């Protein structure tokens, strides 16, 4: 590269063509890097994709659970008595793993008995395009993406894998709820729930990381009407959140009362204060304390 000679203060500076081109190249280099840096800073999506081997057919918008790597590295790893820090872990399997960084993948499933995660300890992604069984494709593991959702209420902002027993063919579909446990936060929900034979099936955008819902899991209110220890449920009015947000529909009206399960078989009197907590496994509110009379 041509070296540009410094100018003498107070005297005109004439540049050769080589010097001019060198300076122009340097300026252009700085400008292009500034643009790339700004693009990286202002890119809020930061979508990340990872290659997978599909163990079953994965629909577009299907939530995928990532499993073990396709290259087995365990057999070629040095044993525990191997102390060479220079070569530890550098085996033929690790080279293959680096050359083929893919993992097995299957559709994420919820438990069919309680509508929750099958185990809750997986790593998840979304197949943006269909991947045939036995084929290799890419799934998104970070960022915002479109997914298939069973939308139970437009008030819902979180979702997780739908249980297999909702409808055949919905494996890998998400189901919406208020929250209370880690799930995927929804963006870009539909303005209304479609009225079709599959009345609750639609699409939404989610943020691909497990997040705890901001919705309250403990509330306080008043007993709507007298109930006794044999009552399995009762109604609460004037619900007030204690540790988070309350749903918009509850703010607007009491529905004649919010259903509360009387799991501890307590008794209540109209307008007595009552405290309830959300049971995430049974998807219901249960009373845990109530005001005592004189």
Order of alpha helices (4+ residues) and beta strands (2+ residues): alpha-beta-beta-alpha-beta-beta-beta-beta-beta-beta-beta-beta-beta-beta-alpha-beta-beta-beta
